[in-house]
Structures are given as structure tokens and as C-alpha cells.
Amino acid sequence: HGKTAFMSQVMATLLCGKFGNMKYEGEPPNLPVVLYIDTEQGKDDTIAIKNRVCSLAGIPFDQPCERFKVARLRDTVTAAERWQQILKLAYLIHPDVMFIDGLLDVVEDFNSNSECQELIYKCMQAASHYGISLWCLVHQNPGADKLVGHLGSMLERKVTDIFVTKKDKNDTTGDATFTVHQMKA
């Protein structure tokens, strides 16, 4: 419903300084290093997301970009291994901004209060330690305004901002419109 598309626009804004009505206050050459971590998609879809961000930012996607790195963790077997890979990437790449597309995949049970609380504190600790602005994608419960499980509840209490995307489809034309609103600021 437009969550990854919205994050792609935010990443493009960070990479080129401006996208649409969004503007990053930093100026070249002080634009941030962005790390996008995909826990959900297959290889082709992750490449398509990378190419979309590069296209939106005006970056040739067939050439290496030192300020934009992409990692795919779908094939990593356990949530603990995914978290270790995320930490390793943060250490090796030193991003200024890191996006985790699919935080649910970094816990074994999104309804385990203790496991979810531990992950949120680990995210906070890693963001502070590495000086990272951390963006996490979490789904909403179907038909509700709440984020999924104890992970969503814990995250809602600890984050500074929550953006919600919604897809509206015109049944006659088939056209889709995505709206984004800030639920918490």
C-alpha cells in the first residue's frame, strides 16, 4: 500500500537533496550516506527498489553509488542472524540514515513482548552508537490504525515519528492514489 514507495521517495530526497515537495536541509557535498535493508523481497524486487530510488534521485543505477547501499536479508534464516547482519552493515558502511524494510522479520514472534522490547532497545542502542537516523517499516493490523503485534505497540511508544500510507483504488479506472499522513510527530 505504498510504504516502500514512500520510503523510496524519502531516500531519493536524502540522496539528491530534493524530491517533489520534500527537501533535505543538508547541501552537497554533505548529503548523507543511505543504507536500505530489505528483509522481505526477492532479489529482482530489491533491485527494482534500488533502481527506483536511483531513478528518482537522478543517480545512474548501472554505476556504483558510494552514498547509497542496498542489502537483501530475505535468505537469512533466523531473526537473530538478520539482526547481526544489520549491525555488521551499520559497522561496515557507516550510514547516516538506515532504512529497515520489514522490521517484523527481525523478530521470531512479533507478539512476544520481551523479544519485541529487546529488539526496540537494540535498535535504539544501535542508532545512538552509530549516530544513525533509523527508519523502520512495520505493517498495520488490517482494518485498524495500530501497528502489528507487540512489536508495533512497543515501536509506537519509542519512535519520534510515524507515517502511515494508504492506497485508494478507483474501481472504475483502476487508477490508484497513495496518501501519506503523519500519525505521530
Contacts in CASP RR format, 6 or more apart in sequence:
PFRMAT RR
TARGET T0000
AUTHOR 0000-0000-0000
METHOD contacts of the structure
MODEL  1
HGKTAFMSQVMATLLCGKFGNMKYEGEPPNLPVVLYIDTEQGKDDTIAIK
NRVCSLAGIPFDQPCERFKVARLRDTVTAAERWQQILKLAYLIHPDVMFI
DGLLDVVEDFNSNSECQELIYKCMQAASHYGISLWCLVHQNPGADKLVGH
LGSMLERKVTDIFVTKKDKNDTTGDATFTVHQMKA
1 165 0 8 1.000
1 166 0 8 1.000
1 167 0 8 1.000
1 178 0 8 1.000
2 165 0 8 1.000
2 167 0 8 1.000
2 178 0 8 1.000
3 101 0 8 1.000
3 137 0 8 1.000
3 139 0 8 1.000
3 165 0 8 1.000
4 49 0 8 1.000
4 101 0 8 1.000
4 137 0 8 1.000
5 52 0 8 1.000
5 165 0 8 1.000
5 178 0 8 1.000
6 163 0 8 1.000
6 165 0 8 1.000
6 178 0 8 1.000
6 180 0 8 1.000
7 36 0 8 1.000
7 99 0 8 1.000
7 101 0 8 1.000
7 135 0 8 1.000
7 137 0 8 1.000
8 49 0 8 1.000
8 52 0 8 1.000
8 53 0 8 1.000
8 56 0 8 1.000
9 19 0 8 1.000
9 20 0 8 1.000
9 22 0 8 1.000
9 56 0 8 1.000
10 22 0 8 1.000
10 99 0 8 1.000
10 135 0 8 1.000
11 34 0 8 1.000
11 36 0 8 1.000
11 53 0 8 1.000
11 57 0 8 1.000
11 68 0 8 1.000
11 97 0 8 1.000
11 99 0 8 1.000
12 19 0 8 1.000
12 53 0 8 1.000
12 56 0 8 1.000
12 57 0 8 1.000
12 58 0 8 1.000
13 19 0 8 1.000
13 20 0 8 1.000
13 22 0 8 1.000
13 23 0 8 1.000
13 24 0 8 1.000
13 57 0 8 1.000
14 24 0 8 1.000
14 31 0 8 1.000
14 32 0 8 1.000
14 34 0 8 1.000
14 97 0 8 1.000
15 31 0 8 1.000
15 34 0 8 1.000
15 53 0 8 1.000
15 57 0 8 1.000
15 59 0 8 1.000
15 65 0 8 1.000
15 67 0 8 1.000
15 68 0 8 1.000
16 31 0 8 1.000
16 57 0 8 1.000
16 58 0 8 1.000
16 59 0 8 1.000
17 23 0 8 1.000
17 24 0 8 1.000
17 26 0 8 1.000
17 28 0 8 1.000
17 31 0 8 1.000
18 24 0 8 1.000
19 56 0 8 1.000
19 57 0 8 1.000
24 31 0 8 1.000
24 32 0 8 1.000
31 67 0 8 1.000
32 67 0 8 1.000
32 95 0 8 1.000
32 96 0 8 1.000
32 97 0 8 1.000
32 133 0 8 1.000
33 66 0 8 1.000
33 67 0 8 1.000
33 68 0 8 1.000
33 69 0 8 1.000
33 93 0 8 1.000
33 94 0 8 1.000
33 95 0 8 1.000
33 96 0 8 1.000
33 97 0 8 1.000
34 67 0 8 1.000
34 68 0 8 1.000
34 69 0 8 1.000
34 95 0 8 1.000
34 96 0 8 1.000
34 97 0 8 1.000
34 98 0 8 1.000
34 99 0 8 1.000
35 69 0 8 1.000
35 70 0 8 1.000
35 71 0 8 1.000
35 89 0 8 1.000
35 90 0 8 1.000
35 93 0 8 1.000
35 95 0 8 1.000
35 97 0 8 1.000
35 98 0 8 1.000
35 99 0 8 1.000
36 49 0 8 1.000
36 50 0 8 1.000
36 53 0 8 1.000
36 68 0 8 1.000
36 69 0 8 1.000
36 70 0 8 1.000
36 71 0 8 1.000
36 98 0 8 1.000
36 99 0 8 1.000
36 101 0 8 1.000
37 70 0 8 1.000
37 71 0 8 1.000
37 72 0 8 1.000
37 73 0 8 1.000
37 86 0 8 1.000
37 89 0 8 1.000
37 98 0 8 1.000
37 99 0 8 1.000
37 100 0 8 1.000
37 101 0 8 1.000
38 45 0 8 1.000
38 46 0 8 1.000
38 49 0 8 1.000
38 70 0 8 1.000
38 71 0 8 1.000
38 72 0 8 1.000
38 73 0 8 1.000
38 74 0 8 1.000
38 101 0 8 1.000
38 102 0 8 1.000
39 73 0 8 1.000
39 74 0 8 1.000
39 76 0 8 1.000
39 82 0 8 1.000
39 100 0 8 1.000
39 101 0 8 1.000
39 102 0 8 1.000
39 103 0 8 1.000
39 104 0 8 1.000
39 105 0 8 1.000
39 106 0 8 1.000
40 74 0 8 1.000
40 101 0 8 1.000
40 102 0 8 1.000
40 105 0 8 1.000
41 49 0 8 1.000
41 72 0 8 1.000
41 74 0 8 1.000
41 101 0 8 1.000
42 72 0 8 1.000
42 74 0 8 1.000
43 72 0 8 1.000
46 70 0 8 1.000
46 72 0 8 1.000
46 74 0 8 1.000
49 70 0 8 1.000
49 101 0 8 1.000
50 61 0 8 1.000
50 68 0 8 1.000
50 70 0 8 1.000
51 61 0 8 1.000
53 59 0 8 1.000
53 68 0 8 1.000
54 60 0 8 1.000
54 61 0 8 1.000
54 65 0 8 1.000
54 68 0 8 1.000
55 61 0 8 1.000
57 68 0 8 1.000
59 65 0 8 1.000
59 68 0 8 1.000
69 89 0 8 1.000
69 93 0 8 1.000
69 95 0 8 1.000
71 85 0 8 1.000
71 89 0 8 1.000
73 82 0 8 1.000
73 85 0 8 1.000
73 86 0 8 1.000
73 105 0 8 1.000
74 105 0 8 1.000
76 82 0 8 1.000
76 85 0 8 1.000
78 108 0 8 1.000
79 105 0 8 1.000
79 106 0 8 1.000
79 107 0 8 1.000
79 108 0 8 1.000
82 105 0 8 1.000
82 106 0 8 1.000
83 106 0 8 1.000
83 119 0 8 1.000
83 122 0 8 1.000
86 98 0 8 1.000
86 100 0 8 1.000
86 106 0 8 1.000
86 126 0 8 1.000
87 126 0 8 1.000
89 98 0 8 1.000
90 98 0 8 1.000
90 126 0 8 1.000
90 130 0 8 1.000
90 132 0 8 1.000
91 130 0 8 1.000
94 130 0 8 1.000
95 130 0 8 1.000
95 132 0 8 1.000
96 131 0 8 1.000
96 132 0 8 1.000
96 133 0 8 1.000
97 132 0 8 1.000
97 133 0 8 1.000
97 134 0 8 1.000
97 135 0 8 1.000
98 127 0 8 1.000
98 132 0 8 1.000
98 133 0 8 1.000
98 134 0 8 1.000
98 135 0 8 1.000
99 135 0 8 1.000
99 136 0 8 1.000
99 137 0 8 1.000
100 106 0 8 1.000
100 134 0 8 1.000
100 135 0 8 1.000
100 136 0 8 1.000
100 137 0 8 1.000
101 137 0 8 1.000
102 136 0 8 1.000
102 137 0 8 1.000
102 138 0 8 1.000
103 119 0 8 1.000
103 123 0 8 1.000
103 136 0 8 1.000
103 137 0 8 1.000
103 138 0 8 1.000
103 151 0 8 1.000
103 155 0 8 1.000
104 110 0 8 1.000
104 138 0 8 1.000
104 139 0 8 1.000
104 148 0 8 1.000
104 151 0 8 1.000
106 119 0 8 1.000
107 115 0 8 1.000
107 116 0 8 1.000
107 119 0 8 1.000
107 151 0 8 1.000
108 115 0 8 1.000
109 115 0 8 1.000
110 116 0 8 1.000
110 148 0 8 1.000
110 149 0 8 1.000
110 150 0 8 1.000
110 151 0 8 1.000
110 152 0 8 1.000
111 149 0 8 1.000
111 150 0 8 1.000
112 150 0 8 1.000
113 150 0 8 1.000
113 154 0 8 1.000
116 149 0 8 1.000
116 150 0 8 1.000
116 151 0 8 1.000
116 152 0 8 1.000
116 153 0 8 1.000
116 154 0 8 1.000
117 150 0 8 1.000
117 154 0 8 1.000
119 151 0 8 1.000
120 151 0 8 1.000
120 154 0 8 1.000
120 155 0 8 1.000
120 158 0 8 1.000
123 134 0 8 1.000
123 136 0 8 1.000
124 158 0 8 1.000
126 132 0 8 1.000
126 134 0 8 1.000
127 133 0 8 1.000
127 134 0 8 1.000
136 155 0 8 1.000
136 159 0 8 1.000
138 147 0 8 1.000
138 148 0 8 1.000
138 151 0 8 1.000
138 152 0 8 1.000
138 155 0 8 1.000
139 147 0 8 1.000
139 148 0 8 1.000
140 146 0 8 1.000
140 147 0 8 1.000
140 148 0 8 1.000
140 164 0 8 1.000
141 147 0 8 1.000
141 148 0 8 1.000
141 149 0 8 1.000
145 164 0 8 1.000
145 183 0 8 1.000
146 152 0 8 1.000
146 153 0 8 1.000
146 156 0 8 1.000
147 153 0 8 1.000
147 155 0 8 1.000
147 156 0 8 1.000
147 162 0 8 1.000
156 162 0 8 1.000
156 184 0 8 1.000
159 184 0 8 1.000
160 184 0 8 1.000
160 185 0 8 1.000
161 182 0 8 1.000
161 184 0 8 1.000
161 185 0 8 1.000
162 182 0 8 1.000
162 183 0 8 1.000
162 184 0 8 1.000
163 180 0 8 1.000
163 181 0 8 1.000
163 182 0 8 1.000
163 183 0 8 1.000
164 180 0 8 1.000
164 181 0 8 1.000
164 182 0 8 1.000
164 183 0 8 1.000
165 178 0 8 1.000
165 179 0 8 1.000
165 180 0 8 1.000
166 178 0 8 1.000
166 179 0 8 1.000
166 180 0 8 1.000
166 181 0 8 1.000
167 176 0 8 1.000
167 177 0 8 1.000
167 178 0 8 1.000
168 176 0 8 1.000
168 177 0 8 1.000
168 178 0 8 1.000
168 179 0 8 1.000
169 175 0 8 1.000
169 176 0 8 1.000
169 177 0 8 1.000
170 176 0 8 1.000
170 177 0 8 1.000
END
